[in-house]
């Protein structure tokens, strides 16, 4: 196959003026990109600072939630322990004084009457008396 070669030569009229204008455009572009670059660096620094603050706040929130959870568990365990201690201290009373659910209900009624509070009556048919306690 035959190849054709073509040579083109361009000449600019007022070449110095064209060259000066192209250099002016290049300088303005370089300044603009320089400003853009510095603005981007400042924005990145602000975002990094914000990210650090968010991480610290998240860590504080997690620590606070963990502390609250631990406090709730400790409180629950303390309540259970107090109830167990109370139940343990009441066992000798039931055995020694033969204080069953009906007797406890009568004592409760007497305490309410002493305070002037109208409480439940002590009739067996109003309550279900079981080994676990008395329920209305």
N, CA, C and O atoms as a DFTB+ gen file, in Angstrom:
544 C
 N C O
     1  1       0.834      -1.167       0.000
     2  2       0.000       0.000       0.000
     3  2       0.878       1.229       0.000
     4  3       1.965       1.255       0.578
     5  1       0.399       2.184      -0.629
     6  2       1.167       3.433      -0.735
     7  2       0.793       4.373       0.391
     8  3      -0.379       4.499       0.746
     9  1       1.784       5.026       0.943
    10  2       1.556       5.989       2.013
    11  2       1.741       7.384       1.477
    12  3       2.625       7.649       0.661
    13  1       0.890       8.274       1.951
    14  2       1.024       9.677       1.580
    15  2       1.412      10.447       2.823
    16  3       0.798      10.296       3.879
    17  1       2.399      11.246       2.696
    18  2       2.822      12.084       3.799
    19  2       2.495      13.512       3.453
    20  3       2.710      13.990       2.339
    21  1       1.949      14.190       4.491
    22  2       1.604      15.586       4.297
    23  2       2.281      16.375       5.419
    24  3       2.227      15.971       6.580
    25  1       2.880      17.430       5.097
    26  2       3.498      18.310       6.087
    27  2       2.736      19.609       6.095
    28  3       2.395      20.160       5.048
    29  1       2.471      20.097       7.307
    30  2       1.734      21.352       7.443
    31  2       2.580      22.277       8.290
    32  3       3.158      21.857       9.292
    33  1       2.650      23.478       7.909
    34  2       3.379      24.468       8.668
    35  2       2.436      25.614       8.970
    36  3       1.805      26.186       8.081
    37  1       2.357      25.933      10.262
    38  2       1.473      27.013      10.670
    39  2       2.327      28.202      11.076
    40  3       3.417      28.071      11.633
    41  1       1.802      29.314      10.783
    42  2       2.485      30.540      11.195
    43  2       1.449      31.441      11.826
    44  3       0.349      31.593      11.296
    45  1       1.790      32.037      12.950
    46  2       0.861      32.922      13.644
    47  2       1.257      34.353      13.368
    48  3       2.424      34.734      13.452
    49  1       0.243      35.134      13.036
    50  2       0.489      36.543      12.808
    51  2       0.471      37.209      14.168
    52  3      -0.466      37.004      14.939
    53  1       1.459      37.981      14.475
    54  2       1.544      38.602      15.792
    55  2       1.875      37.548      16.834
    56  3       1.242      37.492      17.888
    57  1       2.844      36.728      16.549
    58  2       3.214      35.594      17.393
    59  2       3.539      35.985      18.817
    60  3       3.185      35.261      19.748
    61  1       4.207      37.117      19.013
    62  2       4.565      37.524      20.366
    63  2       3.324      37.835      21.201
    64  3       3.264      37.531      22.393
    65  1       2.335      38.449      20.546
    66  2       1.099      38.790      21.259
    67  2       0.339      37.518      21.627
    68  3      -0.168      37.401      22.743
    69  1       0.257      36.565      20.696
    70  2      -0.440      35.302      20.960
    71  2       0.260      34.557      22.093
    72  3      -0.380      34.004      22.988
    73  1       1.595      34.558      22.030
    74  2       2.370      33.883      23.065
    75  2       2.120      34.537      24.432
    76  3       1.965      33.821      25.421
    77  1       2.077      35.829      24.514
    78  2       1.846      36.549      25.772
    79  2       0.456      36.243      26.318
    80  3       0.283      36.063      27.523
    81  1      -0.530      36.183      25.431
    82  2      -1.894      35.875      25.888
    83  2      -1.990      34.447      26.398
    84  3      -2.652      34.188      27.403
    85  1      -1.333      33.518      25.710
    86  2      -1.358      32.127      26.178
    87  2      -0.645      31.999      27.529
    88  3      -1.096      31.256      28.400
    89  1       0.451      32.712      27.700
    90  2       1.133      32.683      28.989
    91  2       0.257      33.287      30.080
    92  3       0.245      32.793      31.208
    93  1      -0.485      34.365      29.752
    94  2      -1.404      34.978      30.716
    95  2      -2.494      34.003      31.136
    96  3      -2.837      33.910      32.315
    97  1      -3.041      33.272      30.155
    98  2      -4.068      32.271      30.468
    99  2      -3.463      31.182      31.344
   100  3      -4.088      30.731      32.303
   101  1      -2.254      30.763      31.015
   102  2      -1.595      29.717      31.810
   103  2      -1.320      30.173      33.231
   104  3      -1.517      29.411      34.178
   105  1      -0.856      31.434      33.390
   106  2      -0.589      31.952      34.730
   107  2      -1.876      32.070      35.552
   108  3      -1.896      31.730      36.735
   109  1      -2.943      32.551      34.924
   110  2      -4.228      32.676      35.635
   111  2      -4.737      31.297      36.042
   112  3      -5.254      31.128      37.147
   113  1      -4.596      30.324      35.168
   114  2      -5.016      28.950      35.497
   115  2      -4.200      28.381      36.642
   116  3      -4.740      27.723      37.531
   117  1      -2.888      28.637      36.621
   118  2      -2.023      28.133      37.692
   119  2      -2.405      28.776      39.030
   120  3      -2.444      28.091      40.052
   121  1      -2.688      30.081      39.033
   122  2      -3.105      30.746      40.268
   123  2      -4.435      30.181      40.764
   124  3      -4.620      29.952      41.959
   125  1      -5.351      29.964      39.829
   126  2      -6.660      29.414      40.216
   127  2      -6.506      28.019      40.811
   128  3      -7.113      27.704      41.834
   129  1      -5.697      27.191      40.169
   130  2      -5.491      25.852      40.702
   131  2      -4.760      25.911      42.044
   132  3      -5.020      25.086      42.920
   133  1      -3.876      26.847      42.212
   134  2      -3.197      27.019      43.497
   135  2      -4.175      27.383      44.601
   136  3      -4.108      26.833      45.700
   137  1      -5.097      28.321      44.310
   138  2      -6.113      28.698      45.302
   139  2      -7.025      27.512      45.611
   140  3      -7.358      27.244      46.765
   141  1      -7.419      26.811      44.547
   142  2      -8.282      25.650      44.730
   143  2      -7.583      24.599      45.594
   144  3      -8.203      24.010      46.479
   145  1      -6.320      24.371      45.345
   146  2      -5.555      23.393      46.107
   147  2      -5.479      23.786      47.583
   148  3      -5.675      22.937      48.453
   149  1      -5.198      25.047      47.877
   150  2      -5.102      25.479      49.289
   151  2      -6.467      25.405      49.978
   152  3      -6.542      25.047      51.153
   153  1      -7.532      25.735      49.271
   154  2      -8.883      25.624      49.846
   155  2      -9.220      24.166      50.146
   156  3      -9.820      23.863      51.177
   157  1      -8.838      23.279      49.257
   158  2      -9.096      21.849      49.473
   159  2      -8.316      21.347      50.694
   160  3      -8.845      20.557      51.475
   161  1      -7.079      21.791      50.868
   162  2      -6.290      21.384      52.026
   163  2      -6.930      21.880      53.321
   164  3      -6.975      21.147      54.309
   165  1      -7.426      23.121      53.324
   166  2      -8.099      23.641      54.524
   167  2      -9.388      22.876      54.814
   168  3      -9.696      22.573      55.967
   169  1     -10.136      22.568      53.756
   170  2     -11.381      21.804      53.950
   171  2     -11.069      20.412      54.495
   172  3     -11.779      19.917      55.370
   173  1     -10.022      19.782      53.989
   174  2      -9.634      18.457      54.497
   175  2      -9.230      18.529      55.957
   176  3      -9.557      17.628      56.730
   177  1      -8.527      19.582      56.353
   178  2      -8.124      19.742      57.747
   179  2      -9.354      19.913      58.647
   180  3      -9.413      19.342      59.737
   181  1     -10.331      20.700      58.189
   182  2     -11.556      20.888      58.984
   183  2     -12.326      19.574      59.108
   184  3     -12.844      19.256      60.178
   185  1     -12.403      18.809      58.012
   186  2     -13.104      17.525      58.063
   187  2     -12.388      16.543      58.988
   188  3     -13.036      15.781      59.706
   189  1     -11.066      16.557      58.974
   190  2     -10.312      15.672      59.867
   191  2     -10.569      16.036      61.325
   192  3     -10.734      15.150      62.164
   193  1     -10.605      17.330      61.635
   194  2     -10.889      17.765      63.010
   195  2     -12.297      17.358      63.423
   196  3     -12.507      16.897      64.546
   197  1     -13.262      17.525      62.523
   198  2     -14.639      17.133      62.809
   199  2     -14.728      15.629      63.039
   200  3     -15.401      15.176      63.965
   201  1     -14.050      14.860      62.200
   202  2     -14.049      13.402      62.344
   203  2     -13.479      12.997      63.695
   204  3     -14.001      12.087      64.340
   205  1     -12.420      13.661      64.129
   206  2     -11.826      13.358      65.426
   207  2     -12.813      13.645      66.552
   208  3     -12.944      12.853      67.485
   209  1     -13.511      14.788      66.463
   210  2     -14.498      15.126      67.498
   211  2     -15.638      14.114      67.529
   212  3     -16.114      13.745      68.602
   213  1     -16.077      13.667      66.354
   214  2     -17.159      12.676      66.297
   215  2     -16.705      11.364      66.929
   216  3     -17.465      10.728      67.659
   217  1     -15.465      10.956      66.650
   218  2     -14.954       9.710      67.230
   219  2     -14.880       9.813      68.749
   220  3     -15.221       8.861      69.451
   221  1     -14.441      10.953      69.258
   222  2     -14.359      11.148      70.707
   223  2     -15.760      11.108      71.319
   224  3     -15.976      10.470      72.349
   225  1     -16.708      11.794      70.676
   226  2     -18.085      11.809      71.196
   227  2     -18.683      10.402      71.185
   228  3     -19.385      10.020      72.121
   229  1     -18.409       9.636      70.135
   230  2     -18.927       8.267      70.059
   231  2     -18.317       7.404      71.160
   232  3     -19.008       6.591      71.773
   233  1     -17.025       7.583      71.408
   234  2     -16.372       6.809      72.465
   235  2     -16.950       7.163      73.830
   236  3     -17.148       6.283      74.668
   237  1     -17.221       8.442      74.057
   238  2     -17.819       8.868      75.329
   239  2     -19.222       8.280      75.479
   240  3     -19.599       7.828      76.560
   241  1     -19.988       8.289      74.394
   242  2     -21.350       7.744      74.449
   243  2     -21.327       6.249      74.747
   244  3     -22.134       5.760      75.538
   245  1     -20.406       5.522      74.118
   246  2     -20.296       4.081      74.370
   247  2     -19.902       3.825      75.821
   248  3     -20.454       2.937      76.471
   249  1     -18.945       4.606      76.328
   250  2     -18.522       4.438      77.720
   251  2     -19.669       4.737      78.680
   252  3     -19.855       4.027      79.668
   253  1     -20.434       5.783      78.391
   254  2     -21.571       6.137      79.250
   255  2     -22.638       5.044      79.225
   256  3     -23.206       4.703      80.263
   257  1     -22.905       4.500      78.048
   258  2     -23.902       3.429      77.939
   259  2     -23.433       2.189      78.692
   260  3     -24.228       1.530      79.363
   261  1     -22.147       1.870      78.584
   262  2     -21.613       0.716      79.303
   263  2     -21.702       0.935      80.812
   264  3     -22.072       0.025      81.555
   265  1     -21.360       2.147      81.265
   266  2     -21.436       2.449      82.696
   267  2     -22.875       2.362      83.190
   268  3     -23.129       1.852      84.281
   269  1     -23.814       2.859      82.392
   270  2     -25.225       2.784      82.782
   271  2     -25.684       1.330      82.856
   272  3     -26.416       0.953      83.772
   273  1     -25.260       0.521      81.902
   274  2     -25.617      -0.900      81.914
   275  2     -25.054      -1.607      83.130
   276  3     -25.739      -2.403      83.773
   277  1     -23.796      -1.310      83.443
   278  2     -23.172      -1.919      84.628
   279  2     -23.900      -1.485      85.898
   280  3     -24.142      -2.296      86.792
   281  1     -24.247      -0.200      85.971
   282  2     -24.963       0.302      87.149
   283  2     -26.325      -0.382      87.287
   284  3     -26.740      -0.718      88.396
   285  1     -27.017      -0.586      86.169
   286  2     -28.325      -1.249      86.232
   287  2     -28.180      -2.692      86.701
   288  3     -28.979      -3.172      87.505
   289  1     -27.153      -3.386      86.194
   290  2     -26.944      -4.773      86.608
   291  2     -26.602      -4.829      88.094
   292  3     -27.135      -5.665      88.823
   293  1     -25.714      -3.942      88.545
   294  2     -25.352      -3.920      89.969
   295  2     -26.565      -3.620      90.839
   296  3     -26.753      -4.235      91.889
   297  1     -27.388      -2.671      90.398
   298  2     -28.585      -2.327      91.158
   299  2     -29.541      -3.514      91.238
   300  3     -30.109      -3.802      92.291
   301  1     -29.706      -4.188      90.117
   302  2     -30.571      -5.370      90.098
   303  2     -30.053      -6.464      91.008
   304  3     -30.821      -7.102      91.729
   305  1     -28.727      -6.681      90.971
   306  2     -28.138      -7.697      91.846
   307  2     -28.269      -7.310      93.323
   308  3     -28.511      -8.166      94.174
   309  1     -28.108      -6.021      93.619
   310  2     -28.265      -5.561      95.001
   311  2     -29.699      -5.770      95.475
   312  3     -29.929      -6.164      96.618
   313  1     -30.663      -5.506      94.595
   314  2     -32.076      -5.701      94.946
   315  2     -32.358      -7.171      95.203
   316  3     -33.026      -7.523      96.175
   317  1     -31.845      -8.027      94.328
   318  2     -32.051      -9.473      94.499
   319  2     -31.412      -9.941      95.803
   320  3     -31.992     -10.750      96.527
   321  1     -30.214      -9.432      96.101
   322  2     -29.538      -9.808      97.332
   323  2     -30.337      -9.350      98.550
   324  3     -30.475     -10.089      99.525
   325  1     -30.859      -8.129      98.487
   326  2     -31.661      -7.620      99.608
   327  2     -32.920      -8.453      99.800
   328  3     -33.313      -8.731     100.933
   329  1     -33.553      -8.852      98.707
   330  2     -34.750      -9.687      98.814
   331  2     -34.414     -11.063      99.385
   332  3     -35.156     -11.615     100.197
   333  1     -33.275     -11.601      98.941
   334  2     -32.868     -12.909      99.464
   335  2     -32.561     -12.812     100.957
   336  3     -32.930     -13.699     101.727
   337  1     -31.891     -11.741     101.365
   338  2     -31.596     -11.556     102.783
   339  2     -32.878     -11.396     103.598
   340  3     -32.993     -11.945     104.694
   341  1     -33.835     -10.647     103.064
   342  2     -35.107     -10.475     103.760
   343  2     -35.834     -11.809     103.894
   344  3     -36.357     -12.142     104.958
   345  1     -35.860     -12.566     102.796
   346  2     -36.532     -13.867     102.847
   347  2     -35.838     -14.787     103.844
   348  3     -36.499     -15.519     104.581
   349  1     -34.518     -14.751     103.868
   350  2     -33.762     -15.588     104.800
   351  2     -34.057     -15.193     106.245
   352  3     -34.190     -16.047     107.121
   353  1     -34.159     -13.889     106.477
   354  2     -34.418     -13.437     107.845
   355  2     -35.852     -13.738     108.278
   356  3     -36.117     -13.823     109.477
   357  1     -36.773     -13.900     107.350
   358  2     -38.169     -14.176     107.693
   359  2     -38.425     -15.658     107.930
   360  3     -39.416     -16.004     108.574
   361  1     -37.577     -16.532     107.438
   362  2     -37.814     -17.974     107.598
   363  2     -37.900     -18.389     109.064
   364  3     -38.824     -19.119     109.424
   365  1     -36.993     -17.964     109.912
   366  2     -37.141     -18.374     111.317
   367  2     -38.460     -17.887     111.915
   368  3     -39.033     -18.569     112.764
   369  1     -38.938     -16.756     111.503
   370  2     -40.190     -16.198     112.017
   371  2     -41.349     -17.122     111.657
   372  3     -42.227     -17.365     112.485
   373  1     -41.358     -17.637     110.435
   374  2     -42.444     -18.529     110.019
   375  2     -42.392     -19.826     110.819
   376  3     -43.430     -20.340     111.236
   377  1     -41.197     -20.352     111.034
   378  2     -41.074     -21.628     111.735
   379  2     -41.364     -21.465     113.239
   380  3     -42.093     -22.267     113.822
   381  1     -40.802     -20.449     113.842
   382  2     -40.911     -20.288     115.287
   383  2     -42.313     -19.873     115.700
   384  3     -42.868     -20.417     116.655
   385  1     -42.876     -18.939     115.005
   386  2     -44.170     -18.385     115.408
   387  2     -45.332     -18.951     114.605
   388  3     -46.474     -18.520     114.763
   389  1     -45.041     -19.900     113.761
   390  2     -46.070     -20.519     112.906
   391  2     -46.891     -19.448     112.210
   392  3     -48.121     -19.446     112.274
   393  1     -46.194     -18.540     111.547
   394  2     -46.851     -17.421     110.893
   395  2     -47.066     -17.783     109.418
   396  3     -46.152     -17.668     108.601
   397  1     -48.255     -18.209     109.102
   398  2     -48.580     -18.559     107.722
   399  2     -49.165     -17.368     106.986
   400  3     -49.216     -16.261     107.523
   401  1     -49.606     -17.595     105.753
   402  2     -50.151     -16.505     104.938
   403  2     -51.368     -15.836     105.574
   404  3     -51.528     -14.620     105.470
   405  1     -52.242     -16.633     106.244
   406  2     -53.431     -16.038     106.848
   407  2     -53.047     -15.113     108.001
   408  3     -53.625     -14.038     108.162
   409  1     -52.077     -15.532     108.793
   410  2     -51.628     -14.702     109.915
   411  2     -50.986     -13.410     109.408
   412  3     -51.210     -12.332     109.957
   413  1     -50.187     -13.540     108.355
   414  2     -49.565     -12.352     107.768
   415  2     -50.628     -11.381     107.252
   416  3     -50.493     -10.167     107.406
   417  1     -51.675     -11.917     106.646
   418  2     -52.750     -11.069     106.147
   419  2     -53.444     -10.342     107.293
   420  3     -53.779      -9.164     107.166
   421  1     -53.661     -11.032     108.407
   422  2     -54.281     -10.386     109.568
   423  2     -53.375      -9.294     110.131
   424  3     -53.853      -8.224     110.508
   425  1     -52.069      -9.557     110.190
   426  2     -51.141      -8.540     110.675
   427  2     -51.130      -7.330     109.738
   428  3     -51.062      -6.186     110.188
   429  1     -51.196      -7.591     108.453
   430  2     -51.231      -6.499     107.471
   431  2     -52.476      -5.652     107.682
   432  3     -52.412      -4.423     107.675
   433  1     -53.598      -6.314     107.869
   434  2     -54.868      -5.604     108.086
   435  2     -54.800      -4.774     109.370
   436  3     -55.283      -3.642     109.413
   437  1     -54.210      -5.335     110.393
   438  2     -54.105      -4.611     111.665
   439  2     -53.211      -3.381     111.509
   440  3     -53.501      -2.324     112.069
   441  1     -52.154      -3.519     110.767
   442  2     -51.267      -2.371     110.535
   443  2     -51.991      -1.287     109.756
   444  3     -51.837      -0.105     110.063
   445  1     -52.776      -1.660     108.757
   446  2     -53.531      -0.673     107.993
   447  2     -54.575       0.015     108.864
   448  3     -54.766       1.228     108.776
   449  1     -55.255      -0.775     109.714
   450  2     -56.258      -0.186     110.606
   451  2     -55.594       0.788     111.574
   452  3     -56.156       1.838     111.887
   453  1     -54.397       0.439     112.049
   454  2     -53.669       1.297     112.976
   455  2     -53.344       2.646     112.325
   456  3     -53.336       3.679     112.995
   457  1     -53.084       2.630     111.043
   458  2     -52.785       3.869     110.312
   459  2     -54.051       4.607     109.891
   460  3     -53.986       5.758     109.458
   461  1     -55.169       3.968     110.013
   462  2     -56.420       4.594     109.603
   463  2     -56.732       4.379     108.135
   464  3     -57.551       5.092     107.555
   465  1     -56.078       3.398     107.537
   466  2     -56.284       3.105     106.116
   467  2     -57.230       1.939     106.005
   468  3     -57.083       0.937     106.704
   469  1     -58.216       2.071     105.111
   470  2     -59.163       0.978     104.922
   471  2     -58.508      -0.048     104.010
   472  3     -58.220       0.245     102.849
   473  1     -58.277      -1.222     104.515
   474  2     -57.603      -2.279     103.764
   475  2     -58.559      -3.392     103.405
   476  3     -59.769      -3.274     103.596
   477  1     -58.014      -4.470     102.885
   478  2     -58.862      -5.603     102.490
   479  2     -59.362      -6.347     103.728
   480  3     -58.750      -6.309     104.796
   481  1     -60.480      -7.014     103.547
   482  2     -61.007      -7.801     104.661
   483  2     -60.198      -9.092     104.761
   484  3     -59.482      -9.459     103.828
   485  1     -60.315      -9.773     105.892
   486  2     -59.488     -10.944     106.151
   487  2     -60.305     -12.215     105.970
   488  3     -60.032     -13.224     106.620
   489  1     -61.279     -12.179     105.115
   490  2     -62.083     -13.368     104.892
   491  2     -61.394     -14.252     103.867
   492  3     -60.859     -13.765     102.872
   493  1     -61.411     -15.545     104.116
   494  2     -60.703     -16.478     103.249
   495  2     -61.264     -16.495     101.827
   496  3     -60.516     -16.689     100.869
   497  1     -62.565     -16.296     101.687
   498  2     -63.146     -16.411     100.353
   499  2     -62.770     -15.239      99.441
   500  3     -62.966     -15.333      98.229
   501  1     -62.243     -14.154      99.978
   502  2     -61.813     -13.042      99.135
   503  2     -60.390     -13.203      98.637
   504  3     -59.954     -12.482      97.740
   505  1     -59.674     -14.137      99.212
   506  2     -58.270     -14.310      98.863
   507  2     -57.971     -15.752      98.546
   508  3     -58.611     -16.667      99.064
   509  1     -57.001     -15.941      97.697
   510  2     -56.513     -17.283      97.424
   511  2     -55.286     -17.455      98.308
   512  3     -54.298     -16.736      98.158
   513  1     -55.352     -18.393      99.211
   514  2     -54.229     -18.609     100.122
   515  2     -53.454     -19.799      99.590
   516  3     -53.990     -20.898      99.452
   517  1     -52.154     -19.556      99.288
   518  2     -51.324     -20.642      98.777
   519  2     -50.005     -20.651      99.525
   520  3     -49.748     -19.785     100.362
   521  1     -49.188     -21.614      99.226
   522  2     -47.896     -21.721      99.903
   523  2     -46.998     -20.544      99.536
   524  3     -46.130     -20.160     100.319
   525  1     -47.198     -19.974      98.361
   526  2     -46.364     -18.850      97.918
   527  2     -46.786     -17.525      98.510
   528  3     -45.999     -16.579      98.466
   529  1     -47.934     -17.403      99.041
   530  2     -48.386     -16.133      99.594
   531  2     -49.867     -15.946      99.422
   532  3     -50.591     -16.905      99.154
   533  1     -50.321     -14.735      99.570
   534  2     -51.733     -14.413      99.491
   535  2     -51.947     -13.512      98.300
   536  3     -51.225     -12.529      98.131
   537  1     -52.919     -13.823      97.475
   538  2     -53.214     -12.995      96.304
   539  2     -54.685     -12.636      96.306
   540  3     -55.522     -13.500      96.568
   541  1     -55.026     -11.390      96.021
   542  2     -56.448     -10.996      96.021
   543  2     -57.184     -11.616      94.849
   544  3     -58.385     -11.396      94.687
